[in-house]
Amino acid sequence: MDAEAREVRALEAEIAALQRRCQELPAPGEKPSGVRKSCQKLPQSDSEGWESSKDLRSHLGHLKSELSFLSTLTGFNIRNYSKKIEAVTNTEVTEEGTTKVLQRHRLSGNCNMVTFQLEFQVLEIQTKEKLSSAITDLNIIMEPTEYSELSEFACRAEERRDLLMFFQSLHFFVEWYEYRKHTFKHFKEKYPDTVHLPEGACSHCMEIHSTSRPGFELVVVWRIQINEEGKVSPKLDLLTKVPQRALVLDKNRVIETAPSSFQTLLGVLGIEAALDSLIKLLCVGNN
Amino acid sequence: MSRSHKKSEELPRVQRDENVLRTKIHELRHLRDKLRAEVKRRQARVKACSANVETNQTAEISEQQVLEKQKENVKAILQAYRFTGLSGKLTSRGVCVCISTAFEGNLLDSFFVDLVMEKPPWIHHHSIPVFIPLEKIAAAYLQSDLQRFLFSLCEYVNAYSGRKYQADRLQSDFEALLTVPLQRNSLCNLLSFTYKVDGRDQSFSFSARLLYEDLTATLPTDVTVTYQGMEASTHWEEHRASHEILFRTKPLHQVFASFSKEVEKLDLSLVS
């Protein structure tokens, strides 16, 4: 009987506990209070600075259009960028109040057909009087690598840590490159039988063949130079290919003086007109 | 009969008590099981409900995180454009372009041009110094080729910034060598100064005039160095000629830095 009495008491205690538990939990039909709490959390998160997805999306859209505009405006398409900051505090007693911050940057993208990958460091020194920033290390990787002028120029930019000059000169180089391509293409279309582009539209030289006199050829070599200061300029030269016999017959040394005459022609007429008149010269022979 | 009667009376009572207890236990067990089941049911519902909210929350949060990350990424790239020299922000009427200048890796001042992008575009306002030929450049390119306008303006502004930097460095770092202080115009394309250089036996005094006719260049097109001393020694001509070449080919403050190095070299040779 004791055992049973004990059991009764145990059951009664358990039932009491279960009833209390039941009261804590929401009955079916009621909204669980736990859910109500977490629902209330969301509006609070908004006020903590988290935009709603809709706002974020429109903000992102605006930023992307800004990026696209800038990319078209400058001709530079920056695809990836990252920055790491290291604080290098100066503990020298002589330079109190001076802080140095070293930033490591990684940037990659393209300018037309040239792709670049840059890694550089910027050192920011803040003294009481002023803040100065300087690039302390610069590494440039560029593709394609066939343009020797470009790789020389990249080396010089690296040595001088002149990132700005790299971008500015790259822009002008690409501009000249496109102009050369466009010009050669134009002449190939205008005089398809006379003009030959050995490497296609992107070649750096244009051959002018005389169809009536095979063996006579003029070759215009058009290089794009970048000087020490980063100034980009075209350099055109004329080469002649004539049979030996013709050279012997050339009493007036027209062929010999052709290259320098071409330079004069360039100065007077400009690139397009000079090339056009040169081609017409040999075309006359074709008719 | 009494004893057995008593016993039979007692027995039923005990049995009745036992029966009551047993029934009670039975009922209590039943109630307890019911309550256990109810508690379980309610707990399961709460769990399911909060899990639901959690998944919705997590999905929403992760979408927010992704968008937030993308936003930060694009913002960073927009910032990075200043390293190219040209960066900017869209405005309600067009774009505000920021031109960043530098000289040999030293990041210098920025200038802005606020453009209204109508057909044709025009300049609303700007911070380009008045001595930069902005009107001339705008007249040439602004209406026809915006990119060309910006890069051309960049050339002028950047070159000015570079010339100014060289002049500033000369004044701040090599004040001791200047016997007549540096004179310059606002465009920093006409500089004149007098300096002394210590040679082996004597010191030479020279005065230099640097003219930068090409406003897009940071090196002078015209350099005149004249000897200021009275001695008729021939040594100074070598120095004078080499200095002219140096000023034409190297940044100003670097030329002066090489003067100091030369002196050090000469001193060392005397000692040894």
Interface residues (C-beta under 8 A of the other chain):
Chain A: M1 E4 A5 E7 V8 L11 E12 E14 I15 L18 Q19 R21 C22 L25 P26 A27 P28 P32 G34 V35 S38 C39 L42 W50 E51 S52 S53 L56 R57 H59 L60 H62 L63 K64 S65 E66 L67 F69 L70 L73 T74 G75 F76 I78 R79 N80 Y81 S82 K83 H105 L107 V122 S132 S133 A134 I135 T136 L138 R160 R161 D162 L163 L164 F167 Q168 H171 F172 E229 K231
Chain B: D17 E18 L21 R22 K24 I25 L28 R29 L31 R32 L35 R36 E38 V39 R41 R42 Q43 R45 V46 C49 S50 V53 E54 Q57 E60 E63 Q64 L67 E68 Q70 K71 V74 K75 A76 I77 L78 Q79 A80 Y81 F83 T84 G85 L86 S87 G88 K89 L90 V95 V97 S100 T101 A102 E104 G105 N106 L107 L146 Q147 L150 F151 C154 E155 N158 A217 T218 L219
